[in-house]
Amino acid sequence: MTAPQHDVELVGGRVFDSASGSFTDAALALRDGRIAGVGEPIGARRQIDVSGLIVVPGLIDLHVHVFPGVSHYGIGADEHCLLRGVTTAVDAGSAGAQTFPGFRAAVIERQRTRVLAYLHIAVAGMISPLVGELEDIRWASPALAVARAREHADVVVGIKVRLGWQMVGRDPEPALRQARKAADRLGLPLMVHIIDMPRSITWLLPLLGPGDVVTHCFHGNAGGILDERGRVHRDVFAARSRGVVFDVGHGVGSFTFRVARAAVEQGFAPDVVSSDIHAYNVGGPVYDHATTLSKLLHLGMPLPDLVGSATAAPAATIDRSAVLGSLAVGREADVTVLEVARGARTLVDGEEARETASEWLVPRLVVRAGTVLELGRAEE
């Protein structure tokens, strides 16, 4: 009797090919914690039937907050990311230069979820809502950020700054300049939070370049991507054309159906779909990354594009395309299996607007570095 060639085979599902952006009816084979093949099943110690489901690279959530006990936004990465289908979570500035060593020791090194991070230009990061982290610009230190990022170059993917008036006061430019300085010294991208900016987004965009991320791109407050006529600013299209990345970053009040629908209808779908999941939205309206993805599916984003926005696109944004965002043979076995559920489900945005979706995504199984975690089939 021939010994099984693989550890695990996921059989009966539709496997996503990142290179072509298409789905194929095939088995996905895993061996020794890596992708071993895509094709006909040839035998494994364990076969898992994923009929009727889609098999995609492990989801990458580009914007989360997973520093519980220090950042007021913090939640557990494994509970709210990995066990909801996300194999790579990118913390968006919860920690700054002075708190990052604790973040690494307490979170990055202890979670099964792969956790990477944007380092906040404010040395303390995002620890309290009582005072904006850069209302006093002395809390920004490019020198300390650069030093800390170089110490942790394996996990720091960029610099983060929030430009809402609550965080920086009425003039966002000094904070942006400090963050830009650190990012440029490191040769890393900048992620910029734009909700509630006291100035039009048009002032900011010339200061951003290829790989930089505008997060909360579909918010409905001041400083957004739409002009006074409800049209996407020409400068926003121009920024995308030169490589600026536009990310959803749902958050509490940072995603609205009305802005997202207007943008998508004008040919401006997001480059990356992230959740900005944190302590204030995990009980709604975000819930998890898959629910955020479902809102873009509801708005008409084609499923292959949607999968790409949560796999290959964020992998490229954080310069990890060689290791993440694909089911290519030899890659570490990070896999998410999703159901495209059908029926009627109410989805809620950041303005408490409710819409009924006929399709939505539900995570059913996740594989992290070859370890399989079945998530059940009960409806949420």
C-alpha positions in Angstrom: 0.0 0.0 0.0 1.4 3.4 -1.0 2.0 5.8 1.9 0.1 9.1 1.7 2.2 11.8 0.0 0.7 14.7 1.8 -0.3 15.7 5.3 -3.6 17.4 4.4 -5.6 17.8 1.2 -8.5 20.2 0.9 -10.8 18.6 -1.6 -13.9 19.6 -3.5 -13.4 23.4 -3.3 -12.6 26.2 -5.8 -9.0 27.2 -5.3 -8.0 30.8 -6.0 -5.0 31.5 -8.3 -3.5 34.9 -7.4 -1.5 35.0 -10.6 -4.5 34.8 -12.9 -7.1 36.1 -10.5 -9.4 33.1 -11.1 -10.8 30.1 -9.4 -10.1 26.4 -10.3 -11.9 23.3 -9.2 -8.9 21.5 -7.5 -7.5 20.0 -4.4 -5.0 21.9 -2.4 -2.3 19.7 -0.8 -0.2 20.6 2.2 3.0 19.0 3.5 5.4 19.9 6.2 3.6 23.2 6.8 3.9 24.3 3.2 1.8 24.3 0.0 2.6 21.1 -1.8 0.4 21.3 -4.9 -2.8 22.3 -6.6 -4.6 19.7 -8.7 -6.0 16.3 -8.5 -6.0 14.7 -5.0 -3.3 12.0 -4.8 -3.6 11.0 -1.2 -3.0 12.5 2.3 -3.1 11.4 5.9 -6.1 13.7 6.3 -8.6 14.8 3.6 -11.0 17.6 4.4 -14.1 18.1 2.2 -14.5 21.8 1.4 -17.1 21.3 -1.3 -19.1 24.4 -2.1 -16.4 26.6 -0.5 -13.7 28.8 -1.9 -10.0 28.2 -0.9 -7.9 31.3 -0.9 -4.5 32.5 0.4 -4.6 33.3 4.1 -6.4 36.6 4.5 -4.2 39.6 5.3 -6.0 42.4 7.3 -3.8 45.5 6.6 -5.3 47.5 9.5 -6.1 46.1 12.9 -5.4 47.1 16.6 -4.2 44.1 18.6 -2.3 45.5 21.6 -4.7 44.8 24.5 -3.9 46.1 27.9 -1.8 49.0 26.5 -3.7 50.6 23.6 -7.3 51.4 24.4 -8.1 50.0 21.0 -6.5 46.7 21.6 -8.1 43.3 21.1 -6.7 39.7 20.9 -5.2 38.8 17.6 -5.9 35.1 17.7 -9.5 35.4 18.9 -10.5 38.2 16.5 -8.2 37.6 13.5 -7.0 34.0 13.2 -10.2 32.4 14.4 -12.1 34.6 11.9 -10.0 33.6 8.9 -7.2 36.1 9.0 -3.7 34.6 9.0 -1.7 37.8 8.9 -2.8 40.9 10.9 -1.0 44.2 10.4 -1.3 46.4 13.5 -1.7 50.0 12.4 0.2 52.1 14.9 -1.0 50.9 18.2 2.6 51.0 19.4 5.2 53.7 19.0 9.0 53.7 19.5 8.8 53.5 23.3 6.0 50.9 23.5 7.0 48.6 20.6 9.3 46.3 22.5 6.4 45.5 24.8 4.1 45.0 21.8 6.6 42.5 20.3 7.1 40.6 23.5 3.4 40.5 24.5 1.7 40.1 21.1 3.9 39.4 18.1 5.9 36.6 19.8 2.9 35.0 21.6 0.1 34.9 19.0 -0.5 32.2 16.5 -1.6 34.9 14.1 1.3 36.3 12.1 1.4 39.9 13.4 3.3 42.7 11.5 3.1 46.4 12.3 3.1 50.0 11.2 5.0 51.9 13.8 3.3 55.1 15.0 5.4 58.2 14.7 4.1 59.2 18.2 6.5 57.5 20.6 3.7 56.1 22.9 1.5 55.0 20.0 -2.3 55.0 20.6 -2.7 54.4 24.3 -5.6 56.7 25.4 -8.5 58.7 24.0 -8.0 61.4 26.7 -5.5 63.4 24.7 -4.6 63.2 21.0 -1.3 61.5 20.5 0.1 64.4 18.5 -1.7 67.4 19.8 1.7 68.1 21.3 4.0 67.6 18.4 6.9 66.9 20.8 5.5 63.3 21.1 6.6 62.8 17.5 10.2 61.6 17.1 11.5 60.5 13.6 14.9 59.6 15.2 13.4 57.2 17.7 11.0 55.8 15.2 13.8 55.1 12.7 16.0 53.5 15.4 13.2 51.3 16.7 12.0 50.2 13.2 15.6 49.2 12.3 15.8 47.1 15.5 12.6 45.3 14.4 13.0 45.4 10.7 11.6 41.8 10.3 8.1 42.9 11.5 7.9 46.7 11.0 6.4 47.4 7.6 5.9 51.2 7.7 5.2 54.3 9.7 1.7 55.3 10.8 0.2 58.8 11.4 -3.3 59.9 12.2 -4.3 63.3 10.9 -7.8 63.8 12.4 -8.2 66.9 14.4 -8.7 64.8 17.5 -5.2 63.5 17.2 -3.2 66.4 15.9 -5.3 69.5 16.5 -6.3 71.9 13.8 -3.1 71.8 11.7 -2.3 68.3 10.4 0.8 69.2 8.5 3.5 69.1 11.2 2.5 65.6 12.1 2.5 64.5 8.5 6.0 66.0 8.0 7.5 64.2 10.9 6.0 60.9 9.8 7.2 61.5 6.3 10.7 62.1 7.5 10.8 58.8 9.4 9.4 56.8 6.5 11.8 58.3 4.0 14.8 57.6 6.2 13.7 54.0 6.5 12.7 53.6 2.9 9.4 52.3 4.1 5.8 53.4 3.2 3.6 55.7 5.3 0.0 54.9 6.3 -2.1 58.0 6.8 -5.4 58.1 8.7 -7.5 60.8 6.9 -10.9 60.8 8.7 -11.8 64.2 10.2 -8.9 66.0 8.6 -9.4 69.7 9.0 -8.2 70.3 5.4 -9.1 68.8 2.1 -7.4 65.6 1.1 -5.9 67.5 -1.9 -3.3 69.1 0.3 -2.0 65.7 1.5 -1.8 63.7 -1.7 1.2 65.5 -3.2 3.2 64.4 -0.1 2.4 60.7 -0.7 4.1 58.4 -3.2 4.2 54.7 -4.3 3.3 52.3 -1.6 2.0 54.9 0.8 -1.4 54.0 2.2 -4.5 56.3 2.6 -6.6 54.4 5.1 -10.3 55.1 5.8 -10.8 56.0 2.1 -14.6 55.6 2.3 -15.4 57.6 5.4 -18.1 60.3 5.2 -16.6 63.0 7.3 -14.3 66.0 6.5 -11.2 65.4 4.5 -12.6 62.6 2.3 -12.1 61.5 -1.3 -15.3 63.0 -2.6 -15.6 66.7 -3.6 -18.6 68.9 -2.9 -20.4 67.4 -5.9 -20.0 63.9 -4.7 -17.3 63.1 -7.3 -14.0 61.4 -6.5 -11.4 64.2 -6.6 -9.2 64.1 -9.7 -6.2 64.3 -7.4 -7.3 61.0 -5.8 -7.3 59.3 -9.2 -4.0 60.8 -9.9 -2.5 59.6 -6.6 -3.6 56.1 -7.3 -2.1 56.2 -10.8 1.3 57.0 -9.3 1.1 54.1 -6.8 -0.7 55.5 -3.7 -2.7 52.7 -2.1 -6.3 53.3 -1.0 -7.5 51.1 1.9 -10.9 50.7 3.4 -10.0 50.7 7.1 -13.7 50.3 8.2 -13.4 51.2 11.9 -16.3 52.6 13.8 -17.3 55.6 11.7 -14.7 55.3 8.9 -16.8 53.4 6.3 -20.1 54.6 4.7 -22.1 52.8 2.1 -23.0 56.2 0.5 -19.3 57.1 -0.1 -18.2 53.6 -1.0 -21.0 53.2 -3.5 -20.3 56.5 -5.1 -16.7 55.7 -5.5 -17.2 52.2 -6.8 -19.7 53.5 -9.3 -17.1 56.0 -10.5 -14.5 53.3 -11.0 -12.8 53.8 -7.7 -12.9 50.5 -5.9 -10.5 50.1 -3.0 -7.0 48.7 -3.6 -7.1 47.0 -0.2 -10.0 46.0 2.0 -9.1 46.1 5.7 -11.3 46.1 8.8 -9.6 48.4 11.3 -11.0 46.0 13.9 -10.6 47.2 17.5 -12.3 47.2 20.9 -14.9 49.8 19.9 -16.2 48.0 16.8 -15.7 44.2 17.3 -19.3 44.0 18.6 -20.4 46.0 15.5 -20.4 47.4 12.9 -17.2 45.6 11.9 -17.4 42.2 13.7 -14.6 40.8 11.6 -12.6 41.1 8.4 -15.0 38.8 6.5 -17.9 41.1 7.3 -16.0 44.1 5.9 -15.2 42.1 2.7 -18.9 41.2 2.5 -19.9 44.9 2.3 -17.7 45.4 -0.7 -19.1 42.2 -2.3 -22.6 43.7 -1.7 -21.5 46.9 -3.4 -20.6 45.0 -6.5 -16.9 44.3 -6.2 -16.2 41.1 -8.2 -15.3 38.2 -6.0 -11.8 37.6 -7.6 -11.0 41.3 -7.1 -12.3 41.2 -3.6 -10.1 38.2 -2.7 -7.1 40.0 -4.3 -7.8 43.0 -2.1 -7.3 40.9 1.0 -4.4 38.7 -0.2 -2.1 39.7 -3.0 -2.7 43.4 -2.8 -1.9 43.8 0.9 1.0 41.5 0.6 2.4 43.8 -2.1 1.7 46.8 0.0 3.8 45.5 2.9 6.5 44.2 0.6 5.8 40.5 1.4 4.6 39.3 -2.0 7.4 36.7 -2.0 6.0 35.0 1.1 2.3 36.0 1.5 -0.8 36.4 -0.6 -0.5 33.3 -2.9 -1.0 29.6 -2.8 2.1 28.9 -4.9 3.9 25.6 -4.3 6.5 26.0 -1.6 4.9 28.9 0.2 4.1 28.5 3.9 0.7 27.0 4.2 -1.5 29.9 5.2 -4.9 29.3 3.8 -8.5 30.6 4.4 -11.6 28.7 3.3 -14.7 30.8 2.9 -18.3 30.2 2.2 -20.2 32.5 -0.1 -23.4 32.4 1.9 -26.7 33.4 0.1 -30.0 34.6 1.4 -30.6 37.9 3.2 -28.3 39.5 5.8 -28.4 43.0 7.2 -25.1 44.9 7.0 -24.5 48.1 8.9 -22.0 50.9 8.1 -20.3 53.5 10.2 -23.3 55.9 10.0 -25.7 53.1 11.2 -27.1 52.9 7.7 -28.5 49.4 7.1 -28.6 47.5 3.8 -29.7 43.9 3.0 -27.1 41.8 1.3 -28.0 38.7 -0.8 -24.4 37.3 -0.6 -21.8 37.5 2.1 -18.6 35.7 3.2 -18.2 33.4 6.2 -14.9 31.9 7.3 -15.2 28.1 7.7 -11.6 26.9 8.0 -8.2 28.5 8.4 -4.7 27.0 8.0 -1.8 28.8 9.7 1.7 27.4 8.9 0.1 24.1 8.1 -2.0 23.8 11.3 -5.7 23.4 10.4 -8.4 25.1 12.5 -12.0 24.3 11.5 -14.3 27.2 12.3 -17.7 25.5 12.0 -20.7 26.0 9.7 -23.2 27.6 12.0 -24.6 30.9 10.7 -23.5 34.0 12.6 
